[in-house]
Amino acid sequence: MNRAAKLFPIGLMLALGLLSFWLNVLTQWRSPEQRQLDPSQPEYTIEQLKITRFDEQGLPMQRLNASKMWKLPQSEQVHMQQPDLKQFRQGLLDYTLRADQGRYARSTGLGQFDGHVDMLRQPYGEQAAVHLQTPSLLVNSQSGILSNRAPVTIDDGQSRISAVGFYYNHPAGQLRLLSRVRISYAP
């Protein structure tokens, strides 16, 4: 037997081993390198945002419009510029909330609105429209509670209420004014 015939199986095994190793290296999944995001720069930005959320019956529950929305990389909050939130009850407009700026954290359901906050609750049955103005407002979207510790002016029909700080349980319809309360009542 010649020498080439003896070395052929060994050479073939070596070539197949190298080919298997090379194919394994080529097919290994490598996750793309993650570049570090600048924590002061938005992870994403959306211009002219328009979102509508529906209930189980397909009726609108909430509608949010904002001129700009963005999220910073290391924060769970989304930031909004000129948010305009419309809340519906059984498909009918319940109230409208507008502000200069807003932040919302989905995990907690808390929304913070700042700047010139203007909220208008639509007339409902025998109740007149209610107009609220304040420089800041905290909204808990899960419980329906609105609150702040800043000056607030509330126009309820012909009556006017001014106070510093309030707590409003929207589902129960209960309002608690915290301090410096002044009421001008007109039946």
Secondary structure, DSSP 8 states (H G I E B T S, - for coil): --HHHHHHHHHHHHHHHHHHHHHHHHHS----------TTS-SEEEEEEEEEEE-TTS-EEEEEEEEEEEE-TT-SEEEEES-EEEEEETTEEEEEEE-SEEEEETTTTEEEEEEEEEEEE--BTTB--EEEEEEEEEEETTTTEEEEEEEEEEEETTEEEEEEEEEEETTTTEEEEEEEEEEE---
